[in-house]
Amino acid sequence: MSVDRAQRLFLLAMGVGLLPVALSYGGIPEKSLPLLYGISAPDLPTRHVFRAVMGLYLGMICFWLAGVVLPRMRRAALWTVLVFVTGIALGRVLSLGLDGWPSSILVFYLVAEIALALTCLALLTRSPDRATEGRA
C-alpha cells in the first residue's frame, strides 16, 4: 500500500472512529456521561464543558476529513492528529500520576491514543515533506 493511501485511510479512520466519541461527550450528555464515565446527573456547567469538547472533536474531524480529499492539507491534518492524540494521552498520564487508575474504558483510550500517535508519527516520517521536495 502506498504511503499516500495509508495516510488517507488513517485520516478517514480517525474521522469516522472519533465521531461516536465526540457525540458521546456532547450529544446527550445526561444519558451518555453516567453510562460511560459514571458521571451522574451532569449539571449545566458540566454539560457545557462536554459539549464544548464535542465541538473541538467535531472540528478536528472535519479537518482530518479535509486531509483525506485535499492532498495539500494531508500533512497538516496528520500533524494535528499527532498533537491531538499525544496531548490527550499526556493529560491522561498526568491524571494517572495525580489521581490514580481510572475506569477500564479510559485506560483503553490511553492505550489507543498512544498507538494512534505512533502510527501517525510513522506515517509522517515515511512521507516526503512537500516544502523540501525538489530541493537538492
C-alpha positions in Angstrom: 0.0 0.0 0.0 1.3 3.4 -0.9 2.1 5.9 1.9 -0.4 8.3 0.4 -3.2 5.7 0.6 -2.2 4.7 4.1 -2.3 8.3 5.2 -5.8 8.8 3.7 -7.1 5.7 5.2 -5.7 6.6 8.6 -7.3 10.1 8.5 -10.6 8.6 7.4 -10.5 6.1 10.2 -9.7 8.8 12.7 -12.6 10.9 11.5 -15.1 8.0 11.4 -13.8 6.4 14.6 -13.9 9.6 16.7 -17.3 10.6 15.6 -19.1 8.4 18.1 -16.7 9.5 20.9 -17.5 13.2 20.1 -21.2 12.6 20.1 -21.0 10.6 23.3 -19.4 13.7 25.0 -22.0 16.2 23.9 -24.9 14.7 22.0 -27.0 13.7 25.0 -24.6 14.1 28.0 -27.2 13.5 30.6 -27.5 9.9 29.2 -24.0 9.1 27.9 -21.9 10.5 30.8 -23.4 8.4 33.5 -23.3 5.3 31.3 -19.7 5.7 30.0 -18.0 7.6 32.8 -20.1 7.3 35.9 -20.8 11.0 36.0 -24.3 11.1 37.4 -26.8 13.8 36.6 -24.3 16.3 35.0 -25.2 19.9 35.8 -25.3 22.8 33.3 -21.6 23.7 33.6 -20.6 20.0 33.1 -22.9 19.6 30.1 -21.5 22.9 28.7 -17.9 21.7 29.0 -18.6 18.3 27.5 -20.5 19.9 24.6 -17.5 22.2 24.0 -15.2 19.2 23.9 -17.6 17.6 21.4 -17.3 20.8 19.3 -13.5 20.5 19.4 -13.6 16.9 18.3 -16.1 17.6 15.5 -13.9 20.5 14.3 -10.8 18.3 14.2 -12.7 15.5 12.5 -13.7 18.0 9.7 -10.1 19.0 9.3 -8.9 15.4 9.1 -11.6 14.5 6.5 -10.4 17.5 4.5 -6.9 15.9 4.6 -8.4 12.8 3.1 -9.7 14.6 0.0 -7.2 17.5 -0.3 -3.6 16.4 -0.8 -2.3 19.9 0.2 -3.9 19.5 3.6 -2.8 15.9 4.3 0.4 16.6 6.2 -1.2 19.3 8.3 -4.1 17.0 9.1 -1.7 14.3 10.2 0.2 16.7 12.4 -3.0 17.8 14.1 -3.8 14.1 14.7 -0.4 13.7 16.3 -0.8 16.7 18.5 -4.4 15.9 19.4 -3.8 12.3 20.5 -0.4 13.0 22.1 -1.9 15.9 24.1 -4.8 13.8 25.3 -2.5 10.9 26.2 -0.2 13.1 28.2 -3.1 14.5 30.1 -4.2 11.0 30.9 -0.7 10.0 32.1 -0.6 13.1 34.3 -4.0 12.1 35.7 -2.7 8.6 36.4 0.1 10.1 38.5 -2.1 12.6 40.3 -5.4 10.8 40.6 -4.7 7.0 40.2 -6.2 4.5 37.9 -9.5 5.4 36.1 -12.1 3.1 34.7 -11.1 0.5 32.1 -12.6 2.4 29.2 -10.3 5.4 30.0 -7.3 3.1 30.2 -8.3 1.7 26.8 -8.5 5.2 25.4 -4.9 5.9 26.7 -3.5 2.8 25.0 -5.4 3.6 21.8 -4.1 7.2 21.8 -0.5 6.0 22.3 -0.9 3.6 19.4 -2.5 6.2 17.2 0.3 8.7 18.0 2.9 6.1 17.0 1.1 5.2 13.8 0.7 8.8 12.9 4.3 9.5 13.5 5.3 6.6 11.3 3.1 7.9 8.5 4.6 11.4 8.8 8.2 10.2 8.7 7.5 8.0 5.7 6.1 10.7 3.5 8.1 13.4 1.7 7.9 16.9 3.1 6.2 18.9 0.4 8.2 22.0 1.5 11.5 20.3 0.7 10.6 18.4 -2.4 12.6 19.4 -5.4 15.4 20.8 -3.3 18.7 19.0 -3.7 
